[in-house]
């Protein structure tokens, strides 16, 4: 289920809410009972943690895996 960010327009309280796609958007702040708005970020998908970038799986030596895996013909 997706996580949505909300912020109160009156007190500024911000929080995340895990909701189904079919759930209605939250409208009341749990802190001051003011009006909520959804906070949208520039990216639709945010990757957090290691393993998402091309450089994460590379070793520091710069050798390719095909050269290391080829059998020697001695």
LUMDREN-709839 format. One record per residue: residue number from 1; residue in three letters; x, y, z of N, C-alpha, C, CB in turn. Coordinates in pm, 1 decimal, padded with zeros to 6 digits. Glycine has a CB too. Example, Ala and Ser with C-alpha at 12.3 -4.5 7.8 and 13.67 -1.06 7.14 Angstrom:
BEGIN
{pt 1, "ALA", {01319.0, -00569.0, 00780.0}, {01230.0, -00450.0, 00780.0}, {01320.0, -00330.0, 00780.0}, {01130.8, -00447.3, 00904.6}}
{pt 2, "SER", {01285.0, -00225.0, 00708.0}, {01367.0, -00106.0, 00714.0}, {01290.0, 00003.0, 00787.0}, {01408.4, -00059.8, 00572.5}}
//
This chain:
BEGIN
{pt 1, "UNK", {00084.0, -00118.0, 00000.0}, {00000.0, 00000.0, 00000.0}, {00088.5, 00124.3, 00000.0}, {-00095.6, -00000.2, 00121.7}}
{pt 2, "UNK", {00046.9, 00225.5, -00069.6}, {00127.9, 00347.8, -00077.6}, {00123.8, 00429.7, 00051.3}, {00080.5, 00433.7, -00193.5}}
{pt 3, "UNK", {00229.6, 00507.6, 00068.8}, {00240.5, 00599.2, 00182.1}, {00224.8, 00741.3, 00130.2}, {00376.7, 00581.6, 00257.1}}
{pt 4, "UNK", {00135.0, 00816.1, 00189.7}, {00108.9, 00954.2, 00149.5}, {00156.6, 01048.9, 00258.8}, {-00041.8, 00976.1, 00120.4}}
{pt 5, "UNK", {00206.7, 01164.8, 00217.7}, {00248.8, 01268.0, 00312.0}, {00139.4, 01373.4, 00321.1}, {00384.2, 01331.9, 00269.0}}
{pt 6, "UNK", {00110.5, 01413.8, 00443.6}, {00010.6, 01517.3, 00469.0}, {00072.2, 01627.9, 00553.2}, {-00114.1, 01458.2, 00539.4}}
{pt 7, "UNK", {00020.5, 01748.7, 00538.4}, {00061.4, 01862.9, 00620.6}, {-00062.9, 01946.3, 00651.9}, {00171.0, 01949.6, 00547.8}}
{pt 8, "UNK", {-00068.2, 01996.2, 00774.7}, {-00180.4, 02079.4, 00816.3}, {-00158.7, 02221.4, 00766.1}, {-00197.1, 02077.4, 00970.6}}
{pt 9, "UNK", {-00263.7, 02283.4, 00715.3}, {-00253.4, 02420.4, 00665.2}, {-00258.2, 02522.4, 00778.4}, {-00365.1, 02448.3, 00565.6}}
{pt 10, "UNK", {-00301.0, 02479.2, 00897.1}, {-00313.5, 02573.1, 01009.2}, {-00196.2, 02565.3, 01106.4}, {-00442.1, 02547.0, 01083.9}}
{pt 11, "UNK", {-00161.2, 02444.8, 01152.3}, {-00053.9, 02433.1, 01252.3}, {00078.5, 02386.5, 01192.4}, {-00095.8, 02337.1, 01361.7}}
{pt 12, "UNK", {00077.8, 02337.4, 01066.6}, {00200.6, 02293.6, 01001.5}, {00243.3, 02152.0, 01036.1}, {00309.9, 02386.3, 01036.4}}
{pt 13, "UNK", {00164.9, 02080.8, 01115.1}, {00197.5, 01943.1, 01152.3}, {00204.5, 01856.1, 01027.2}, {00093.1, 01886.6, 01252.0}}
{pt 14, "UNK", {00313.1, 01780.1, 01012.1}, {00329.0, 01691.9, 00897.6}, {00342.3, 01547.9, 00941.6}, {00449.7, 01732.6, 00815.2}}
{pt 15, "UNK", {00288.6, 01455.4, 00861.5}, {00297.1, 01313.5, 00894.4}, {00273.3, 01230.5, 00769.2}, {00195.4, 01276.1, 01004.7}}
{pt 16, "UNK", {00307.7, 01101.6, 00778.2}, {00285.6, 01006.0, 00670.5}, {00169.3, 00915.4, 00707.5}, {00413.5, 00922.9, 00642.4}}
{pt 17, "UNK", {00092.7, 00874.8, 00607.7}, {-00020.2, 00784.0, 00629.5}, {-00017.2, 00675.2, 00522.7}, {-00156.3, 00861.1, 00626.4}}
{pt 18, "UNK", {-00026.8, 00549.9, 00565.9}, {-00034.0, 00437.4, 00473.7}, {-00180.9, 00413.6, 00442.5}, {00033.6, 00308.6, 00533.6}}
{pt 19, "UNK", {-00215.2, 00429.2, 00314.2}, {-00354.6, 00417.8, 00272.1}, {-00364.0, 00337.0, 00143.9}, {-00417.4, 00556.9, 00252.5}}
{pt 20, "UNK", {-00477.1, 00274.5, 00124.0}, {-00505.4, 00204.0, 00000.3}, {-00538.9, 00306.4, -00108.1}, {-00621.7, 00102.5, 00019.3}}
{pt 21, "UNK", {-00526.5, 00265.6, -00233.7}, {-00562.0, 00354.4, -00343.7}, {-00709.0, 00393.9, -00338.3}, {-00530.8, 00288.3, -00476.9}}
{pt 22, "UNK", {-00792.1, 00306.6, -00287.6}, {-00936.0, 00332.8, -00284.9}, {-00980.8, 00414.1, -00163.3}, {-01010.8, 00202.4, -00287.7}}
{pt 23, "UNK", {-00891.3, 00435.2, -00065.4}, {-00927.6, 00514.2, 00052.9}, {-00941.2, 00662.0, 00017.8}, {-00822.9, 00496.0, 00164.2}}
{pt 24, "UNK", {-01031.4, 00730.0, 00086.7}, {-01044.7, 00874.8, 00070.2}, {-00926.8, 00945.3, 00135.1}, {-01177.5, 00925.2, 00130.5}}
{pt 25, "UNK", {-00891.5, 01061.2, 00082.7}, {-00782.1, 01140.3, 00139.8}, {-00821.8, 01191.2, 00278.2}, {-00745.3, 01259.2, 00046.7}}
{pt 26, "UNK", {-00723.3, 01202.6, 00366.1}, {-00749.7, 01256.7, 00499.2}, {-00773.3, 01406.9, 00488.6}, {-00632.1, 01226.1, 00596.1}}
{pt 27, "UNK", {-00862.6, 01460.2, 00571.5}, {-00896.6, 01602.5, 00562.9}, {-00883.2, 01675.9, 00694.9}, {-01036.3, 01618.0, 00512.3}}
{pt 28, "UNK", {-00872.4, 01603.0, 00808.6}, {-00868.7, 01666.3, 00940.1}, {-00736.6, 01635.1, 01009.4}, {-00987.4, 01619.4, 01026.7}}
{pt 29, "UNK", {-00668.6, 01738.7, 01058.0}, {-00541.6, 01724.4, 01128.3}, {-00564.4, 01655.4, 01263.1}, {-00474.3, 01862.8, 01148.3}}
{pt 30, "UNK", {-00483.1, 01553.7, 01295.6}, {-00500.3, 01486.8, 01424.3}, {-00452.1, 01571.1, 01542.8}, {-00426.8, 01355.3, 01422.9}}
{pt 31, "UNK", {-00374.9, 01675.8, 01517.3}, {-00322.2, 01761.0, 01624.6}, {-00418.2, 01874.7, 01661.6}, {-00187.8, 01819.4, 01583.0}}
{pt 32, "UNK", {-00458.6, 01953.5, 01561.3}, {-00539.0, 02073.2, 01589.7}, {-00677.4, 02069.8, 01525.6}, {-00465.7, 02196.0, 01542.2}}
{pt 33, "UNK", {-00708.8, 01962.7, 01454.8}, {-00836.0, 01946.8, 01383.9}, {-00853.1, 02049.4, 01272.7}, {-00951.8, 01957.7, 01481.3}}
{pt 34, "UNK", {-00739.4, 02098.5, 01220.5}, {-00742.6, 02191.5, 01108.0}, {-00752.6, 02116.1, 00976.2}, {-00618.1, 02281.1, 01108.4}}
{pt 35, "UNK", {-00737.2, 02187.4, 00867.6}, {-00750.3, 02132.2, 00732.8}, {-00617.3, 02074.7, 00685.6}, {-00799.8, 02239.9, 00634.7}}
{pt 36, "UNK", {-00620.0, 01952.4, 00629.6}, {-00499.6, 01887.3, 00578.5}, {-00487.5, 01905.1, 00428.4}, {-00500.1, 01739.0, 00613.6}}
{pt 37, "UNK", {-00364.0, 01897.1, 00381.5}, {-00337.7, 01892.8, 00238.0}, {-00234.2, 01784.8, 00213.3}, {-00289.1, 02031.5, 00183.8}}
{pt 38, "UNK", {-00240.3, 01721.7, 00095.7}, {-00140.5, 01622.5, 00057.1}, {-00014.6, 01695.7, 00013.0}, {-00194.0, 01529.2, -00056.3}}
{pt 39, "UNK", {00099.7, 01639.6, 00048.3}, {00228.1, 01695.5, 00007.7}, {00281.0, 01609.8, -00106.5}, {00329.8, 01700.6, 00127.8}}
{pt 40, "UNK", {00308.1, 01672.3, -00219.7}, {00359.9, 01601.2, -00336.0}, {00505.9, 01635.7, -00354.7}, {00279.3, 01635.5, -00462.7}}
{pt 41, "UNK", {00587.3, 01535.0, -00382.3}, {00729.4, 01557.4, -00407.5}, {00753.9, 01556.5, -00557.9}, {00816.7, 01449.6, -00336.6}}
{pt 42, "UNK", {00873.2, 01595.6, -00597.9}, {00906.5, 01604.3, -00739.5}, {00911.4, 01466.1, -00805.4}, {01040.1, 01675.2, -00757.3}}
{pt 43, "UNK", {00958.8, 01367.4, -00732.3}, {00970.8, 01232.3, -00788.1}, {00852.3, 01147.5, -00745.2}, {01103.0, 01165.8, -00743.6}}
{pt 44, "UNK", {00800.3, 01069.6, -00838.3}, {00690.9, 00979.9, -00806.1}, {00736.1, 00859.3, -00726.3}, {00623.4, 00934.7, -00931.5}}
{pt 45, "UNK", {00863.5, 00820.3, -00745.1}, {00920.0, 00706.1, -00674.6}, {01048.4, 00750.9, -00608.2}, {00945.3, 00586.1, -00770.7}}
{pt 46, "UNK", {01064.7, 00718.3, -00482.0}, {01186.5, 00753.3, -00408.8}, {01251.7, 00623.8, -00363.1}, {01155.8, 00847.8, -00286.7}}
{pt 47, "UNK", {01375.3, 00597.3, -00409.7}, {01448.7, 00478.5, -00369.3}, {01537.6, 00512.6, -00251.4}, {01532.0, 00422.2, -00486.2}}
{pt 48, "UNK", {01521.5, 00438.4, -00142.1}, {01602.9, 00461.0, -00023.4}, {01683.1, 00335.5, 00006.0}, {01515.1, 00500.3, 00098.2}}
{pt 49, "UNK", {01808.1, 00351.1, 00042.7}, {01892.0, 00236.8, 00076.9}, {01989.3, 00203.8, -00034.2}, {01806.5, 00116.0, 00107.6}}
{pt 50, "UNK", {02068.9, 00101.2, -00012.7}, {02169.2, 00062.8, -00111.5}, {02110.0, -00036.3, -00209.8}, {02293.2, 00002.9, -00043.3}}
{pt 51, "UNK", {02177.3, -00052.9, -00323.7}, {02135.8, -00151.4, -00421.8}, {02051.6, -00097.3, -00534.7}, {02062.2, -00257.3, -00355.0}}
{pt 52, "UNK", {02025.1, 00031.0, -00539.8}, {01940.5, 00086.7, -00643.6}, {02018.5, 00155.5, -00754.6}, {01844.6, 00183.1, -00583.3}}
{pt 53, "UNK", {02147.9, 00172.8, -00734.3}, {02226.3, 00248.2, -00830.6}, {02325.9, 00157.4, -00899.7}, {02298.3, 00364.5, -00762.6}}
{pt 54, "UNK", {02363.4, 00192.0, -01019.7}, {02455.3, 00112.7, -01099.4}, {02590.0, 00097.1, -01028.9}, {02474.4, 00176.3, -01236.7}}
{pt 55, "UNK", {02634.9, 00198.0, -00959.6}, {02765.0, 00193.4, -00893.4}, {02764.3, 00110.2, -00765.4}, {02810.5, 00333.0, -00861.8}}
{pt 56, "UNK", {02648.4, 00074.7, -00713.0}, {02642.1, -00004.7, -00590.0}, {02692.7, -00146.4, -00608.7}, {02501.0, -00008.7, -00538.7}}
{pt 57, "UNK", {02677.4, -00202.9, -00727.1}, {02714.3, -00341.6, -00748.1}, {02854.7, -00358.2, -00805.1}, {02615.3, -00406.5, -00839.1}}
{pt 58, "UNK", {02923.4, -00251.3, -00832.3}, {03057.4, -00260.6, -00890.7}, {03164.0, -00274.1, -00783.3}, {03086.2, -00138.5, -00977.2}}
{pt 59, "UNK", {03266.7, -00349.2, -00816.5}, {03380.9, -00358.2, -00725.7}, {03476.7, -00243.8, -00754.7}, {03453.0, -00495.2, -00739.4}}
{pt 60, "UNK", {03566.7, -00217.0, -00663.6}, {03659.5, -00105.7, -00678.9}, {03770.2, -00131.7, -00778.7}, {03719.5, -00072.6, -00547.7}}
{pt 61, "UNK", {03792.3, -00257.8, -00821.1}, {03903.2, -00290.7, -00910.7}, {03876.6, -00250.9, -01055.3}, {03932.0, -00438.2, -00904.1}}
{pt 62, "UNK", {03751.1, -00242.7, -01095.4}, {03718.5, -00202.0, -01231.1}, {03716.9, -00317.5, -01329.3}, {03815.5, -00099.1, -01277.4}}
{pt 63, "UNK", {03740.9, -00443.0, -01286.5}, {03737.1, -00557.0, -01377.5}, {03592.8, -00596.3, -01404.6}, {03815.7, -00676.4, -01319.5}}
{pt 64, "UNK", {03569.7, -00654.1, -01520.3}, {03434.8, -00697.4, -01554.8}, {03416.1, -00842.3, -01514.2}, {03407.7, -00679.4, -01705.4}}
{pt 65, "UNK", {03293.6, -00883.1, -01494.3}, {03265.5, -01019.1, -01449.8}, {03290.0, -01120.8, -01561.4}, {03121.6, -01029.3, -01400.4}}
{pt 66, "UNK", {03279.5, -01082.7, -01688.3}, {03303.4, -01177.9, -01798.2}, {03450.1, -01212.6, -01808.6}, {03254.1, -01120.7, -01931.5}}
{pt 67, "UNK", {03539.4, -01120.7, -01780.6}, {03683.1, -01148.8, -01787.1}, {03724.0, -01240.2, -01672.2}, {03764.8, -01017.6, -01783.0}}
{pt 68, "UNK", {03665.5, -01223.1, -01556.8}, {03700.2, -01305.1, -01441.4}, {03641.1, -01444.7, -01452.8}, {03652.5, -01238.7, -01313.1}}
{pt 69, "UNK", {03530.7, -01460.8, -01526.2}, {03463.3, -01589.6, -01536.3}, {03513.8, -01675.1, -01652.2}, {03315.8, -01568.0, -01550.8}}
{pt 70, "UNK", {03591.4, -01618.9, -01747.2}, {03635.4, -01696.0, -01863.1}, {03745.4, -01792.6, -01821.0}, {03685.1, -01602.5, -01976.4}}
{pt 71, "UNK", {03739.1, -01918.8, -01867.9}, {03839.3, -02019.0, -01831.9}, {03971.4, -01990.4, -01903.2}, {03789.2, -02160.8, -01866.8}}
{pt 72, "UNK", {04080.0, -02028.8, -01840.1}, {04212.5, -02010.2, -01901.4}, {04241.2, -02125.3, -01994.9}, {04323.5, -01999.3, -01793.6}}
{pt 73, "UNK", {04319.1, -02100.9, -02098.2}, {04349.0, -02204.4, -02198.5}, {04493.8, -02251.4, -02186.9}, {04322.3, -02151.1, -02340.9}}
{pt 74, "UNK", {04548.0, -02266.0, -02066.6}, {04687.2, -02311.2, -02048.1}, {04702.5, -02457.7, -02067.7}, {04737.0, -02275.2, -01912.4}}
//
